Structure formats: structure tokens, C-alpha cells
Amino acid sequence: MTGWSREYLENKDEYLKLFDSVMQKEQEQNVEFLEKSLKEITGRNYAVACSNGTDALHFALISLGVKSGDEVLTTNFSWISTASCISMVGATPVFCEPNILTYHMDLDSIKRMYSEKTKAIVYPHLFGNMSDTKEILDFCKEKNIAFIEDAAQSLGSSLNDVRAGSIGDISTLSFNANKVIAGVAGGGAILTDDKDKAELFKKLRRHGNNEVLGYNSKMLLLNAEFINFRLKRMKEWQAKRQEIAKQYDKQLKDYVTIQSTTNGLNHNYHKYVIRLQNKEVRDKVKEKLGAKVHYDKPLSENVMYNSINHRKDKTFISKVICDTILTLPLHPYMTQAEVDKIINTILIILEQDNDKFVDSMKKIIGEDIFDKSLINETTEDIYDYIVEKTYQWPEYIEDVDFKDKRKLKIAFNKFYENITTNTK
């Protein structure tokens, strides 16, 4: 659900005029007008368009001289091309754990997985969100390793006026069909402030100009024109996505884990993701909504890595996220009725799940479990833990003879009040 057809129909006359104009020109020519637009949006000195975001990452690693015997740190939670490009240059991908709140690479994991072989970090800003990368950039400077910002999902986003696509040595973009700005034939771009690297990228996308080993990664004129056309509407579309995201935040924040944000963030909401209490509930909501999961397994768990050399940190956090995350439909052309239906469907399903939770608690406390007068009383951490554990896994019943079931009842009523507020 990307809104592709609705966006086209609303702008059909302009698209047809653009198509007619571009088709009367040679397609294999420079696309500097698009590169200029990208420089203005990101604040970079140089932008080089190419065929796709994967090529952009691949070329970034080539320009840094990353090769066999080197290691490149990246996240264990992202789309496959974030890591596959590392293997393309013969280096070893090293999978780091994400932060469970931001879903971005965790600094502690980066420090654990660093070695003397580490030459670079590929750091994706997922779902259009951005995190403060200062500490990671400082770590890279200390260890003399390059920082590649995979900004494929975050074009138009910024954090405290730091724009996506402007961070580190090299940034990369994607204009795949599912991105906030999409080409009619995909597309990508490499961004840098290094003139020599920019010149190399131009060679790499065009068979190396017969000077170095290169690739066929040109962007044709038609695609560049359509991307440039859509870039002019980016702020308008982003504002609409933000309006829908605010509704999701307001209505769902007490019942699911919404994506962590921070002050100073201008989020493009490429994806709106939530996390449910367990995989069973997540899959139930997914099926009912016809929603998608980004992403359903840690990168290191993909079959291809059975035969590709790699290293990985512990995968507990990655697996928890993959088992509980869900992407809700969101695009600028959604109707209010569609947004309301999604929110209400989620709340109804969670209400049904709450019924299972109540039945499970009755097995521990007894039939008489509701007493709102207990909500402001205090209990102990162990009782809070038992209640929360039972909510996450309704089949979980602690086989313990509680001496003070009243404290457990207090914990239950406090917890139940929180998860059912405003669900009616």
C-alpha cells in the first residue's frame, strides 16, 4: 500500500506532459539537474546518480578500498542490500545488534564487534527515523574507520537540523518503488564531500570509463526527470505522512510499542512500525490488516549466510524485534476512513487478546480480580513482573503458591487499567 496509483491519477496530466517532453530527447545524457536537487536537499558538495541503492552502497565501499580480508560493521536488522554489498567487494560483514527502541545500530554492540580488520561501518537510518550518530562518528574517528550512511529510507528527514544524506564520509540513497521518492525504474545516488570520490563514482557507473573496472549503472533521463518531479512534492507528501503518523501515535501508544522519536526530529515516515507483545499477536494483526513485516528475520539468519563468511554479535535483540514488529499502511493519499479502520482493527484484536490475559490471571488470583480502588496502591516488582509476563504470553502461569495474592491483584489492576484506557 504505497499510494502509487492514487498519486499518479491526481497528477496524471503533469506526468503525461513530462513523459511527452522527455521522450523527445536522448535518454543517455547527464542528469546533473537531479544531482543538483539532491545536493540542495542534503547539503552535500557532490551527488552522483546511479541505477539503484545497492550499487550506491557497492560503489561507496569500492571507493574506500574495502576488499577481501577487511571487515565492515553493519546492523543485523535491515534490508538485505545493506549487508550484501559488503560481500560483493569480498569483505566480511560483521552484524551488530540494533537498539531495541530506535532499531538503529547499537554503539555497545559496535564496540564489541570491532576488530583490527574493521575498515568501515554501513549505518542505515531505518523507516525514515534518525538517531544521533555523534558518538558512533567519534568512535569511527578514533579507530580510523569510514562511516557510510545508508540513507535509502530517510531522504527528507533531519535531526536537530542535521539532514539525512549529509552524515559521515559517504551517504547513499535509493529511489526504489517503495521509497518516499520513487523512480519509475528505481534509482540510487551516492553523496559525498570528497571530489575525488565523486569523480570515481561517475566512472564506476559507466563501465569505469575504460580506466577502472566499472559497471553499467547509469540512470536514464526519463527516470531522473520523474524523480526530480517528485522531489518538488516531497515536503507536501511528508507533511501528510506525519499527520497520519500522529493519529497512529495518539491512538495506539498505550497499547503497542510505537517507534521511538526525539525532539528535533523531522521524520519522513517511510515506514510506520509498531511492536506487539509477542509473535502470535503480531501475526494475528498482520493477517487481519494485510500488513507487512519489515523485517521478519535478522540478516545473519538468511540462508545465503550459510555459505558466506560473516561474524555476528548475539542476536537476541534482533530476534525480539523481528518477531514482534509490524509495518502499518501509511502513504499521503490514505483516506481518514482507512486510517480509522486500521486503528480500530488493532484495538479490537488487542481487546480480544486482553480477554485471554484476564482468563489467565483468574487462574492465579481467582474469579474476583477487578477492583479499581487498588490502582493507586503499591506492590512489589516481582508481582509487576508476573503480570506483565502473563500478558505477553497468556499461556504462561507461574507455578507458585502466592502468600500475598492481594499484591498480585493490585499489580493486575494497575496493569489492566493502563492497557485498556480509552479503548472503548
PLY file of the C-alpha trace (Angstrom):
ply
format ascii 1.0
element vertex 424
property float x
property float y
property float z
element edge 423
property int vertex1
property int vertex2
end_header
0.00 0.00 0.00
2.22 2.81 -1.30
-0.38 5.13 -2.83
1.37 4.81 -6.20
-1.78 4.68 -8.37
-3.58 7.42 -6.42
-0.61 9.75 -6.70
-0.38 9.10 -10.44
-4.08 9.75 -11.07
-4.01 13.02 -9.12
-1.03 14.27 -11.17
-1.81 12.44 -14.40
-1.88 15.47 -16.69
1.51 16.68 -15.44
3.01 13.20 -15.78
1.79 12.85 -19.36
3.22 16.24 -20.32
6.52 15.34 -18.71
6.59 11.95 -20.44
5.89 13.53 -23.83
8.63 16.11 -23.33
11.29 13.64 -22.12
10.58 11.03 -24.78
11.59 13.54 -27.44
15.12 13.70 -26.00
18.07 11.34 -25.99
17.89 9.17 -22.87
21.61 8.62 -22.36
22.75 12.03 -21.21
23.87 13.62 -17.96
21.32 14.00 -15.20
23.03 16.86 -13.41
19.70 18.63 -12.77
18.69 15.76 -10.45
22.12 15.66 -8.81
21.84 19.40 -8.16
18.47 18.88 -6.46
19.93 16.16 -4.24
22.86 18.37 -3.24
20.45 21.12 -2.25
18.27 18.75 -0.19
21.13 17.06 1.66
23.73 19.83 1.79
26.42 17.63 0.25
29.02 19.01 -2.15
28.67 16.18 -4.66
25.87 13.85 -5.75
26.16 11.11 -8.37
23.05 9.32 -9.66
23.15 5.61 -10.45
20.79 2.70 -11.18
19.87 1.69 -7.63
20.68 2.00 -3.95
22.56 -1.29 -3.86
25.01 -0.05 -6.49
25.40 3.15 -4.48
26.49 1.17 -1.41
28.70 -1.09 -3.52
30.46 1.88 -5.12
30.89 3.53 -1.71
32.82 0.51 -0.44
34.92 0.30 -3.62
35.91 3.96 -3.26
37.15 3.27 0.27
39.33 0.41 -0.93
37.44 -2.18 1.11
38.44 -5.64 -0.05
38.94 -9.29 0.88
40.38 -9.66 4.36
38.65 -6.49 5.60
35.60 -6.36 7.87
32.67 -3.98 7.68
30.31 -3.45 10.61
26.61 -3.21 9.88
23.29 -3.90 11.54
21.63 -7.30 11.86
18.24 -5.64 11.32
17.73 -4.10 7.87
17.04 -4.90 4.23
19.46 -7.42 2.71
21.36 -4.99 0.44
22.68 -3.13 3.49
24.88 -6.19 4.05
25.11 -7.95 0.66
27.14 -5.07 -0.81
29.87 -5.87 1.74
30.24 -9.39 0.42
30.25 -8.04 -3.15
33.66 -6.44 -2.53
34.95 -9.61 -0.84
34.90 -8.21 2.70
33.35 -9.85 5.75
30.08 -8.42 7.05
30.02 -8.15 10.84
26.47 -7.99 12.18
25.83 -5.74 15.17
22.73 -5.65 17.34
20.19 -2.83 16.98
18.90 -0.70 19.84
15.50 -2.11 20.81
13.88 1.34 20.88
15.35 3.06 17.81
16.12 -0.10 15.74
19.40 1.56 14.73
22.86 0.11 15.33
23.77 0.00 18.99
27.08 1.61 19.98
27.87 -1.03 22.61
27.46 -3.77 20.01
29.64 -1.82 17.56
32.38 -1.65 20.19
32.06 -5.37 20.95
32.29 -6.40 17.31
35.07 -4.03 16.23
38.40 -5.61 15.33
41.70 -4.50 13.82
40.31 -5.66 10.46
37.38 -3.23 10.58
37.57 -0.71 7.72
34.08 0.79 7.64
30.59 0.95 9.09
27.45 0.81 6.95
24.83 2.53 9.10
21.21 2.55 7.85
18.66 5.06 9.11
15.60 2.80 9.14
11.99 3.67 8.40
12.75 7.38 7.88
13.75 7.79 11.50
17.10 9.24 12.51
19.27 8.82 15.60
22.11 10.98 16.88
25.25 9.43 15.39
27.79 11.69 17.11
29.19 9.02 19.44
29.48 6.50 16.62
31.18 9.06 14.39
33.60 9.84 17.23
34.31 6.11 17.58
34.99 5.87 13.83
37.39 8.79 14.01
39.18 7.25 17.00
39.57 3.90 15.21
40.22 5.42 11.76
37.31 3.65 10.08
34.96 5.10 7.45
31.29 5.85 8.11
28.83 5.13 5.30
25.32 6.43 5.93
22.71 4.24 4.26
20.05 6.95 3.90
17.92 4.93 1.45
14.84 5.23 3.67
15.40 8.65 5.21
15.53 11.22 2.38
13.86 14.41 3.64
14.34 13.56 7.31
16.53 15.56 9.67
17.51 15.55 13.35
18.39 18.85 15.00
18.91 20.31 11.52
21.34 17.51 10.55
19.93 16.24 7.28
19.75 12.61 6.19
22.29 12.13 3.43
24.81 14.50 4.98
26.44 12.29 7.62
29.87 10.68 7.54
32.23 10.05 4.64
29.64 8.88 2.12
25.84 8.67 2.07
23.67 6.62 -0.26
20.07 6.95 -1.44
17.51 4.70 -3.09
14.56 5.59 -5.32
13.05 2.11 -5.36
9.28 1.91 -5.91
8.54 1.64 -2.17
10.51 4.74 -1.14
9.03 8.13 -0.26
10.50 9.42 -3.53
10.41 6.69 -6.14
11.65 6.49 -9.69
9.67 4.74 -12.41
12.66 2.39 -12.75
14.15 2.56 -9.27
17.37 4.50 -8.99
20.04 5.46 -6.49
22.58 8.13 -5.65
25.91 8.48 -3.86
26.62 11.63 -1.84
29.96 12.89 -0.58
32.02 16.00 0.08
35.12 14.38 -1.47
35.69 15.48 -5.07
37.98 12.55 -5.93
35.42 10.03 -4.74
32.68 11.76 -6.71
34.79 11.51 -9.87
35.35 7.81 -9.21
31.62 7.23 -8.74
30.96 8.81 -12.14
33.41 6.37 -13.71
32.11 3.33 -11.84
28.53 3.88 -13.03
29.66 3.95 -16.68
31.89 0.89 -17.09
34.76 2.70 -15.40
35.27 4.90 -18.47
37.61 2.09 -19.59
40.04 3.30 -16.92
38.97 1.11 -13.97
36.71 -1.91 -13.63
33.23 -0.44 -13.69
29.56 -1.29 -14.05
26.52 -0.45 -16.13
24.71 1.69 -13.58
23.60 4.77 -15.49
20.33 6.49 -14.68
18.39 7.30 -17.84
16.83 10.70 -18.41
13.18 9.64 -18.06
13.77 8.17 -14.62
15.74 11.20 -13.46
13.01 13.58 -14.62
10.30 11.67 -12.77
12.37 11.56 -9.58
13.06 15.28 -9.84
9.35 15.97 -10.39
8.51 14.06 -7.22
11.25 15.72 -5.19
9.38 19.02 -5.64
6.42 17.48 -3.80
8.45 15.78 -1.08
7.71 18.29 1.72
3.99 18.26 0.96
3.82 14.45 0.98
5.97 14.26 4.11
3.61 16.57 5.98
0.67 14.31 5.08
2.55 11.23 6.25
3.35 12.98 9.52
-0.35 13.83 10.05
-1.31 10.17 9.71
1.57 9.08 11.94
0.36 11.47 14.66
-3.03 9.75 14.61
-1.40 6.33 14.92
0.78 7.62 17.78
-2.13 9.11 19.69
-4.48 6.17 19.35
-2.02 3.29 19.69
0.74 4.45 22.06
-0.91 2.97 25.17
-1.39 -0.46 23.61
1.63 -1.17 21.41
5.25 -0.06 21.27
5.43 2.78 18.76
8.64 3.88 17.10
10.89 5.91 19.36
11.29 9.54 18.30
13.02 12.53 19.83
12.74 16.32 19.93
14.22 17.99 16.88
13.31 15.10 14.57
11.68 15.76 11.21
10.58 12.20 10.35
9.64 11.27 6.77
7.71 8.14 7.93
8.89 5.97 5.07
7.51 3.23 7.29
5.30 3.42 10.38
6.25 0.47 12.57
4.85 -0.83 15.82
5.76 -3.77 18.03
3.26 -6.13 19.61
3.72 -8.15 22.78
4.58 -11.41 21.00
4.77 -13.07 17.60
1.36 -14.72 17.90
-0.44 -11.42 18.40
1.72 -9.72 15.76
0.85 -12.35 13.16
-2.84 -12.10 14.04
-2.85 -8.33 13.47
-0.72 -8.73 10.32
-3.16 -11.18 8.77
-6.22 -9.11 9.61
-4.74 -5.89 8.20
-2.92 -7.48 5.27
0.12 -5.63 6.62
3.80 -6.40 6.11
6.76 -7.12 8.37
9.99 -5.18 7.94
11.92 -7.34 8.69
10.96 -10.88 9.69
14.41 -12.25 10.47
17.87 -10.95 11.38
20.08 -10.54 8.31
22.50 -13.18 9.58
19.65 -15.72 9.65
19.09 -15.55 5.89
20.01 -18.77 4.05
22.67 -17.04 1.94
24.83 -16.56 5.03
25.10 -20.32 5.49
27.75 -20.16 2.78
29.03 -16.57 3.11
31.74 -15.69 5.60
30.46 -13.36 8.32
30.60 -12.62 12.03
27.71 -11.69 14.29
27.02 -10.42 17.77
24.42 -12.15 19.94
21.08 -11.96 18.11
18.62 -11.75 21.00
17.53 -8.16 20.39
17.34 -8.65 16.61
15.11 -11.70 17.03
12.82 -10.00 19.52
12.31 -7.10 17.12
11.81 -9.37 14.09
9.23 -11.47 15.96
7.17 -8.53 17.18
7.48 -5.70 14.63
4.75 -4.78 12.16
4.52 -2.09 9.46
1.20 -0.28 9.26
-0.10 1.10 5.95
0.87 4.75 5.52
1.05 6.98 2.45
-0.01 10.56 1.64
-3.16 9.51 -0.21
-4.81 7.45 2.53
-8.37 8.41 3.44
-9.46 9.11 7.00
-11.76 6.08 6.83
-8.77 3.85 6.00
-6.73 5.24 8.90
-9.65 4.80 11.34
-10.24 1.21 10.18
-6.60 0.27 10.79
-6.58 1.79 14.28
-9.91 0.22 15.27
-8.93 -3.20 13.90
-5.79 -3.21 16.03
-7.66 -2.14 19.18
-10.35 -4.80 18.68
-7.75 -7.56 18.25
-5.87 -6.40 21.35
-9.13 -6.35 23.30
-9.66 -9.99 22.35
-6.12 -10.73 23.49
-6.82 -8.95 26.76
-9.64 -11.44 27.35
-7.08 -14.27 27.19
-4.93 -12.34 29.63
-7.82 -11.92 32.07
-8.65 -15.63 31.91
-5.01 -16.47 32.64
-4.91 -14.15 35.64
-8.11 -15.66 37.01
-6.30 -18.98 37.19
-3.79 -17.37 39.52
-5.89 -14.97 41.60
-9.43 -16.29 41.31
-12.62 -15.03 39.66
-12.81 -11.82 41.70
-9.88 -9.98 40.13
-11.22 -6.49 39.27
-11.04 -3.74 41.88
-10.25 -0.23 40.61
-9.81 1.03 44.16
-6.49 -0.82 44.20
-5.00 1.13 41.28
-3.22 3.72 43.42
-1.82 1.22 45.91
1.74 -0.06 45.77
3.02 -3.56 45.21
6.38 -5.22 44.58
8.47 -5.65 41.42
8.00 -9.41 41.36
4.24 -9.07 41.09
4.51 -6.48 38.33
6.83 -8.86 36.51
4.43 -11.82 36.79
1.51 -9.78 35.47
3.48 -8.41 32.53
4.85 -11.88 31.72
1.35 -13.32 31.69
0.17 -10.53 29.38
2.98 -11.20 26.90
2.41 -14.96 26.96
-1.18 -15.76 28.06
-0.29 -19.44 28.45
2.39 -18.51 30.99
1.24 -19.24 34.53
3.74 -19.02 37.36
3.53 -22.27 39.32
3.89 -20.60 42.69
1.64 -20.50 45.74
1.45 -16.76 46.38
1.30 -15.83 50.02
0.00 -12.36 49.22
-2.41 -12.58 46.32
-3.66 -9.10 47.17
-0.39 -7.59 45.94
-0.72 -9.57 42.73
-4.28 -8.27 42.41
-3.02 -4.70 42.85
-0.41 -5.26 40.14
-3.04 -6.74 37.80
-5.49 -3.86 38.24
-2.80 -1.24 37.68
-1.59 -3.02 34.54
-5.08 -3.69 33.15
-6.13 -0.08 33.66
-3.12 1.05 31.63
-3.71 -1.26 28.66
-7.48 -0.64 28.44
-7.60 3.16 28.84
-9.61 4.75 26.01
-10.09 1.51 24.09
-13.87 1.81 24.03
0 1
1 2
2 3
3 4
4 5
5 6
6 7
7 8
8 9
9 10
10 11
11 12
12 13
13 14
14 15
15 16
16 17
17 18
18 19
19 20
20 21
21 22
22 23
23 24
24 25
25 26
26 27
27 28
28 29
29 30
30 31
31 32
32 33
33 34
34 35
35 36
36 37
37 38
38 39
39 40
40 41
41 42
42 43
43 44
44 45
45 46
46 47
47 48
48 49
49 50
50 51
51 52
52 53
53 54
54 55
55 56
56 57
57 58
58 59
59 60
60 61
61 62
62 63
63 64
64 65
65 66
66 67
67 68
68 69
69 70
70 71
71 72
72 73
73 74
74 75
75 76
76 77
77 78
78 79
79 80
80 81
81 82
82 83
83 84
84 85
85 86
86 87
87 88
88 89
89 90
90 91
91 92
92 93
93 94
94 95
95 96
96 97
97 98
98 99
99 100
100 101
101 102
102 103
103 104
104 105
105 106
106 107
107 108
108 109
109 110
110 111
111 112
112 113
113 114
114 115
115 116
116 117
117 118
118 119
119 120
120 121
121 122
122 123
123 124
124 125
125 126
126 127
127 128
128 129
129 130
130 131
131 132
132 133
133 134
134 135
135 136
136 137
137 138
138 139
139 140
140 141
141 142
142 143
143 144
144 145
145 146
146 147
147 148
148 149
149 150
150 151
151 152
152 153
153 154
154 155
155 156
156 157
157 158
158 159
159 160
160 161
161 162
162 163
163 164
164 165
165 166
166 167
167 168
168 169
169 170
170 171
171 172
172 173
173 174
174 175
175 176
176 177
177 178
178 179
179 180
180 181
181 182
182 183
183 184
184 185
185 186
186 187
187 188
188 189
189 190
190 191
191 192
192 193
193 194
194 195
195 196
196 197
197 198
198 199
199 200
200 201
201 202
202 203
203 204
204 205
205 206
206 207
207 208
208 209
209 210
210 211
211 212
212 213
213 214
214 215
215 216
216 217
217 218
218 219
219 220
220 221
221 222
222 223
223 224
224 225
225 226
226 227
227 228
228 229
229 230
230 231
231 232
232 233
233 234
234 235
235 236
236 237
237 238
238 239
239 240
240 241
241 242
242 243
243 244
244 245
245 246
246 247
247 248
248 249
249 250
250 251
251 252
252 253
253 254
254 255
255 256
256 257
257 258
258 259
259 260
260 261
261 262
262 263
263 264
264 265
265 266
266 267
267 268
268 269
269 270
270 271
271 272
272 273
273 274
274 275
275 276
276 277
277 278
278 279
279 280
280 281
281 282
282 283
283 284
284 285
285 286
286 287
287 288
288 289
289 290
290 291
291 292
292 293
293 294
294 295
295 296
296 297
297 298
298 299
299 300
300 301
301 302
302 303
303 304
304 305
305 306
306 307
307 308
308 309
309 310
310 311
311 312
312 313
313 314
314 315
315 316
316 317
317 318
318 319
319 320
320 321
321 322
322 323
323 324
324 325
325 326
326 327
327 328
328 329
329 330
330 331
331 332
332 333
333 334
334 335
335 336
336 337
337 338
338 339
339 340
340 341
341 342
342 343
343 344
344 345
345 346
346 347
347 348
348 349
349 350
350 351
351 352
352 353
353 354
354 355
355 356
356 357
357 358
358 359
359 360
360 361
361 362
362 363
363 364
364 365
365 366
366 367
367 368
368 369
369 370
370 371
371 372
372 373
373 374
374 375
375 376
376 377
377 378
378 379
379 380
380 381
381 382
382 383
383 384
384 385
385 386
386 387
387 388
388 389
389 390
390 391
391 392
392 393
393 394
394 395
395 396
396 397
397 398
398 399
399 400
400 401
401 402
402 403
403 404
404 405
405 406
406 407
407 408
408 409
409 410
410 411
411 412
412 413
413 414
414 415
415 416
416 417
417 418
418 419
419 420
420 421
421 422
422 423
